[in-house]
């Protein structure tokens, strides 16, 4: 998984309205056992054995299709998290762009006001060494008038010198603000382009999994087992969020979604904690840094559990080695065992 400019792991646009979802896929942890069992099913069902050379998808055996479907669904999950990370950065870039544009407009107004002041000074003849009309009242032959005139000239020179310095500073600030705004605009454009690439990659993989070639594999995926709901006790921050997450069991996985009726893995976490007033970033890489890290032996209901070296998946621990999560493309929100690729856990504190 790539790394993002802001130091997070990289890891969402919504699925277009009306797009059909495939049947539920096997969990990542269940792929190996599923393939062993399904190899027998494939033979008994009369599916042709694969040729020694890599078979085409249309000629592939069911176990091969199952493995490929699982791989693609995992890739979709990872691409979704990368999209989530880019989406957060794009929001930040757009906010910075707004600030930069406002700063640019403010500095341009200050510059215009300063330039008007300079014009007024020049009109009075001060810039050319002439005498300001204000000083004409001080003209006279008495020594006191001469002293007064000299004092006022010195004061005006000091004041106008300060104005000249302010105008120069305003010019520099306006130039810097304009450059910063352009840089933020360029960054936003780059992030938008990167997000479009992720969307295209995800949709191309979805198209494969939704194709007729995978129909038999998908029908098998729908027969995977389910785990009963688990009653949790307590009133900690984590338990409160967990209770909300458990109400979403059966809702579909949709990449980039954060509720209220569809979710990706990090979106379920974000939604559940938002229900108790805690705002979390919609991205696994940032969630990893959003609380206190705890060991596996210290896991409590409501803790966030993370999987895979790239921290590409997250769930909410429910106890007894189980978690609730939005597993991956084609699977609904469900309770399942912790995956074998467990890498760590984080406790969210209020």
Secondary structure, DSSP 8 states (H G I E B T S, - for coil): --B-TTSSB-------TT---------STTHHHHHHHHHHHHHHTT-----SS---GGG--HHHHHHHHHHHHHHHHHHHHHHHHHHHHHHHHHHHHHHHHHHHHHHHHHHHHHHHHHHHHHHTTTTTT---HHHHTT--SSHHHHHHHHHHHHHHHHHHHHHHHHHHHHHHHHHHHHHHHHHHHHHHHHHHHHHHHHHHHHHHHHHHHTSGGGHHHHHHHTT------------SHHHHHHHHHHTTTT-EE-TT-BSSSEE-HHHHHHHHHHTTT----SSHHHHTTSSEEE-GGG--TT-EEEETTTT-EEEEEEETTEEEEE-STT-BEEEEE--TTEEEEEE---
